[in-house]
Amino acid sequence: MNKVKNNLDLNTQEIKDKKIVLQSYPQRMIVTLSTKCNSRCIMCEVVKKPWDIPLRVVDEIKFLLPFMTSVNWQGGEVLILDYFEKLFIESLNNKNLMQTIVTNGMLLNDKWIDLLTEANMELTVSVDGFDKETYEKIRYGSKFDILIKNLEKLNEVRKKKKSKLILKMHTVVMRSNYKNLEQFIDFAKQYGFDSVYMMPIYGGQDIPENIFIKNENCILKNFSGELQKTVDKSAEYGIKFMHSLPLQKDEPEKMRESGCLDERKCERTNEDEKQEKNKDIFCYLPWKQLNIDPDGDVRPGCLCMTKVGSVMENSILDIWNSPKMQEYRDKILSGNLNICSAECAKGNVPENMRRI
């Protein structure tokens, strides 16, 4: 606890003092461990880039875990990695660490369910179809019946243990599934999901499934109505709804407000309250977080356009205060946002995305 608190206090003070070279360590990391996967989803580009994080970097992450408040483990499919169980168990030594695992749910066996329901964590399960035909068409190699069986077992154990595990659903919206979005919320309610996050196809790929890339007006018109019904049903069921779906300028304000772009957490935190006095700082991510991409490139956050280093060439701590990371901090402090993504710089990304 002391390591987490001391690092958090130091980081808060360094933000207040507007430092660009930090003595504090990253509070948060989003880590792609591997692109290995047991599914071949029709919209996924990640698995086309064979990559595994070097074990040297895994050791560096282990060193940082006691100082951190949050880590998001991503793949590929992290549950197929032979070292991940040991890494996850070791991470449990930091009782204040909030962990997120993104999984397709195929490997949620009894051992993993027992382990996960003991942890302080958010389990994110990718579900792109609420029926067998659509699900297995999109997530080739995954089986709908196995998903349902594993979710039922997970919820049985959650209830028995009174587990604090947060269950989240990720849905990629595309041509094959956009027509009945609200039925995903029915699915989420039936299988115990606490929140749902909907997103477009990763990276803006120009493929037939991507309904947003060519601005197909007849589809987007219908889509808007489906999204509104989804927002309403989520509120009715008490399920937190988030999305990063492209919205047309004339979309209802209510629907826009539902569109928190943070994939992990939309609510404000105590740390946000402490930093209200620093509202002149446009974005806190370069002071708080590192995002390790599937090729080893590192950015402050998932929307950041400019990489600050590569774990294939440098250590995590060298990257943390690299010249490019210092440039991010310096430019943000000066109000020169040309290093930021266009959407962030225009203010189209909600403040809570930048202030976690």
N, C-alpha and C positions, 0 to 999 in steps of 0.2 A: 504493500500500500504506500509506503514512504517513497519508493522510487516513482510510482505513478504520480503522487501528489506533488512531489518536489519538481518533477519534470513539467507537470501542468502549470505550477506556480511560476516557474522560470520562464516557460513559454509565454504565459500571459503577460509577464513583465516585459519580455523582449518585444512583444507586439505593441504594448503600450509605449515603449521607448523607441519604436520604429527601427529596430535593428535589422540589418540585412545579412549579417553573419551571426549565426545562432549557436549558443552553447547548449540549448535544449535539443532533445531528440524529437523525431517525428512522433506526433500523438497517434496518427492514424496511417494505415497502409492498406492499399488495395493491391493484391498480389495475384497475378496469373502464374500458377505453378507449372502448368503444362498445357499443351494443346491435345494431349491424348484424350480420346473419348470413346465410349461404347455406343454412341449414336452417330448418325450421319444426317443431321437436320438439313432440309433443303435450302435454308436461307443462311446457313452458317459458313462464314469465311475463316473462322479461327482455326478449324481443324486442317485447313489447307496449308497452314504454315507450321510444319513440324518443329516443335520447340519444347525444351524442358529447362526449367530454371537450374542453373548450376548449384550443386550441393554446397559450394562455398557461400553462395548467397543465402541459402536456407540457414546456414550457421549464423550469418550476419543478422537475419531476421530473428533467430532464437535469442541472440544477445539483446535485441531491442524490445522483445515482447514484454519484459517486466516493467518497461517505462511507458507502455502504450495504453490507450483507452479503447482502441478499436482496430480490428483487422478483418479484412474481407478476403476469403480464400476463393479463387476462381480458377476455372479451367477453360477448355476441356471439361473433364469430369474428375474432380479431385479425389473422389472415393476409390478410384482405381489405382492410385499411386501407392506403391508399397511402403513408402516412408511416411505417408500422411497421418496415419493413425497415431504413430509415435509423436509426431510434431504436434498434433492436436492435443494429445494428452499432456504434453509438456507445457503447452500454452495455458492449460487450466490452472497452473501454479499462480498465475496472475488473476486473482478473483475479481478484479475490477475490469478485466478485459472483455469487451463485447465482441463476440465473433460472429461472422456471417459466412455461411457456406452456400455456394450456388451449385445445385445438383439437378440431375434429371430424375432422381428418385429411384432409379432402377436397382441400386445397390444398398438401399436402406434395409439391411438385414437386422436381426434381433440385436446383435452386438452393437451396431452403430446406433440403433434407436435407443438402446439403453444408455449409451455414452452421451448422445446428443441431448437427451432429456434431463441430464444432470448438469448441463453446462449453461452458462450465461450467454445466450446466443439467439441469432435469427437464422432460421433455416429457410432458404429460398429455393423453391422447387419450380422448375420451368415447365409450364403447361400451356401448349399452344393449340389444343383442341379439347373440347369438353365431351366429345364422343369418340369412340374407337376408330372410326373410319378417318376422321379429320386428323386426330392425334397421330396415328401411325403413318399417315401420308406425309405429314410435316416432319415428324421426329422419327425418321427411318431407323429401325434397329431397336427403338424403345417399344415396349408393349403396354398398352392401355390397362390390361387386366393386372399386370404387375404393379403399375402405378397405383391403381385403386387399392389393391391388397396392402401395399406398403403404407399408404396414407391412412387406411383404416387401423392398421397395427400401431402406427405412430400415435394416432389420436387416442387409442385405447391406453397406451402407456402414458401419454401426457396426462390423461384424466386420472389414471391410477396414482401417479406420482405427484399430481398437482404441479406439474412442471411449469416453469416460467418461460419455456421455449416459445419464441415468436415464430409463427409459421406464415411465410409470405409466398405469394404466387407471382411469377414473372410470365408475361404473355407477350410474344412478338406478334403484332397485328399485321396481317398481310392479306393477299387476295383470297386465300383459302379459308380464312376464318373471320373476316371483318363484319359479316352481315348480321351476326347475332351476338354482339359483344356482351349484352347483358346476361346471357346464359353462362358466361364465364363467372359472373358474380353468384349465380345460383350454384354453380359447381364449387366455388370457393366457400360458400356457406355450408354446403353439404359435407365438405371434407375439412372443416375446421380451420380455414385460413383466416388469419387476422388482418391481412392487407393484400392488396393486389396492385401490381405495377405493370402498366402497359407501355410498350415502346414500339417504334418503327424498326424496320430491318437494320441491323448494325451496319454502320459505315455508309449508308445511302447507296447500296448496291443497285445498279441498273439491271435488274432481273425481272422477269414477268410477275413474280409474287409481290414486288414492291409497288403498292398502289399510290405511294406518295411522291415518287421520283418524277413522274410526268404530269402531276396535277390533273388527274382524270376527274373532271368536274362532276360527272354523273355519279361516280363512286363516292367522291368526297362529300357530296350533298347527302347521300344516304348514310354515309359514315358519321356525319355530324349528328344526325338524329339518334343513331345507335349509341354514340358516345354519351349523349345527354341522358338517355335511358339508363346507361351504365352508371353514370354519376348518381342518379336518383336512387337506383336500386342499392348501390353501395351504402348510401346514407341510411336507407330504410333498414338494412341488415346490420348496420354498425360496423361495416368493414371499411378500413381506411383505403382510399383509392388515390393512386398517383399515376401520372403518365408523363411521357415526353413526346407525345404524338404531335405532329405539325398541325397547327390550328390556323384557319383562315382568319383574316382581320375582323370579319364581321361575326365571329363566333360569339355566343352569349357569354357575358362576363362570368356567370356562374360556372360555366364549363372551363373557362380560362383559369379561374381560381383553383380548380381541382388539379391543375396540371403542375404540381410540384415536381421538379426535375430530379430531385434527390432520390436515388435508387435505394437508399438505406434508411433515411429517417427524415420526416418532414417537420416533426414538432421541434419547438425551441428547446434548448438545453440550458442548464444553469450557467454553463460557460458563455453562452450567447448573452445572458443577462449581464455577466461581468464585463463584457466587451462592448456594451452599448456606448460607452464613452468614446470608443474608437471608430464610430460610424464613418469617419472621414476616410478610413481604409476601405477601399472598394471590395477587396477579396482577401480572405485569410488563408486560403488553401496553401500558398507557398510557404507559410509559416507553420503549417500544421500537418501536412499530408504528402505522401508519395504514392504514385500510381505506377506499378510495374506492368508493362504491356506484354503481350505474348511473344514479342521478339527480344525482350530485355530492355527496350527503351523505357525511360522513366519520365513522367510528367507530374506536375503537382496534383492534377485532377483529371477525371475522364474527359472533360470538355476542353482542357487546355490544348492548344494547337502546337506549341513549341516544346520539344523534348529538352530536358535539362541534363541528360546523361544516359548512360547505358550500363546495366549491371554486368554486361559482357566485357566491359573495359575498366570499370571503376567500382570501388566499394560503395555501399549504400551511404555511408557517412561522408565519403568524399563528394558524392552527388548532392547530398543534403545542403552543402554550402558551396556547390560548384559555381563558377562564374555565371552560368546561365540562370541558376536558381537565384543568385544574388540580383541578376538583372530583372527577373520577375518581380522580386520584392521592391527593388528600387523604382522601377517604372510604375508599379501600382501605387507606391507612396507619393510619387510625383504627379499622378493622375494621367500618365501617358500609357494608355491601354492598348497600344498597337501590338503588344505581345500577346494579348488575350484573343480568344475566339470572338468572332463578330457578334454572335448572339449574346455573349457575356458583356462585351463592351457596350452594346446597345441597351443593356439593362433588361433583356428579355428572359434572363435566367433569374428565378426567384432568389431573394436575398438569403434565405435559409440554406440554399445550395452552397453559397460562398462562405457562410459563417459558422459552419459546423466545426 
